[in-house]
């Protein structure tokens, strides 16, 4: 307990666990009776009511075995409503009755979902990238979170790579959306290996869920899966049940999660909790207690969590993508239509008037295509990328590898120190609906390491100017 009197280090040592995320996850299923001497400072008894945030199964079992009533509190996983709400669960029948009285009407969820679908229908395109594409969505989660603890260990997306690869084979494009609060996305990179149609994206999660060409949404255990049902997705795929939601690991007396309004924080509700507790003698409520008003406004939780998951007046709908055709090119300068390909993807810095720099060790984008009718003279297609590498004087150039639909590009020198990376597809292989470009950068350079601005920690690797698609004919002429 940070800033409190419980010596967590002593508890972890008594369990024999390291003070690491792995040790914390293991403690979520451990028997706290073995360390009860370290909990004496709590001074709790059967007359106590423990209210905690995100309590793991081990703590809930410890309290329940001692006959102590608890209320476990979390943020409701339905987050597209106007305001965030709480969910609570308890092992006390009387308190459960009071929580049920405060339960949020499920109709409000359906109403909010309808409003969100209408919002994105009028603020963007109805489909993701192209209506001809069949899209799958994998939703990422925080890499350290009670929601991904199973069997006392932290799960990772890579643990389910076989299942996710199978999902990718069922669609034209598998989008991987990192959690909006997880700035480090490296734990998702292994999912891109061996999955040529996987793409990391930055798009608003709810705009993706409302898309007409979304085939399915999957996750390890994200609350987004529950939201997806309200937003019209009929194929929802959960990879595991986390320990905190596994009934076999919870006290038999523990209720399901109950979504409640912020009336739960009123003085009257707290008094009702006290009177409703099992085996407690009950004074009648006074008139002032019966008329007590909520202490907090309904939007109180929104600023506390710093950002909104749900409907936002500033949220943009799905963008309109330009299409690359043979003989054409797409420029990635900030004023060009193809800029949306970069913004939709992940791993790029802000667009500039010449193009865009890669920002991370992985950068990706998707480019929809349209091919003409079969031409017997056309034997294949060349997809090329044009740009340069960030190599200041007296430095070692970063290593750049570029893959297009899983095939690695060959690097060729051009004049004016520019480079071309290209890959050739046979005619039958190139007639895809979308090119997925994946850039891998090793040894990207930062200004702060080169004697520049010491506060500039941005890394630069590939500078991408444009891509092009050309025909290859029997006579080797390119059109």
Secondary structure, DSSP 8 states (H G I E B T S, - for coil): -TTSS--HHHHHHHHT--SSHHHHHHHTTS-GGGGGGGGGGG---TT-EEEEES--HHHHHHHHHTT-EEEEEEE-S---SSS--EEEEES-HHHHHHHHHTB--HHHHHHHHHHHHHHHHHSSBSSSS-TT--EEEEE---SS-GGGEETTEE--GGGGHHHHHHHHTTSSEEEEE--TT----HHHHGGGTT-TTEEEE-S-HHHHHT-TTEEEEEESS-THHHHHHHTT---EEE----GGG-GGGS-TT----EEE-GGGGSHHHHHHHHHHSTT-------HHHHT---SS-TTHHHHHTSS-SS--TT---B-----EETT-EEE-STTSTTHHHHHHBBSB----SS-EEB-SSEEEEEEEEE--S--TTEEEEEEEEEEEE---TTS---EEEEEETTEE-EEEE-GGG-EEEEEEEEHHHH--SEEEEEEEEES-EEGGGTTS-TT---EE-EEEEEEEEEEEETT----
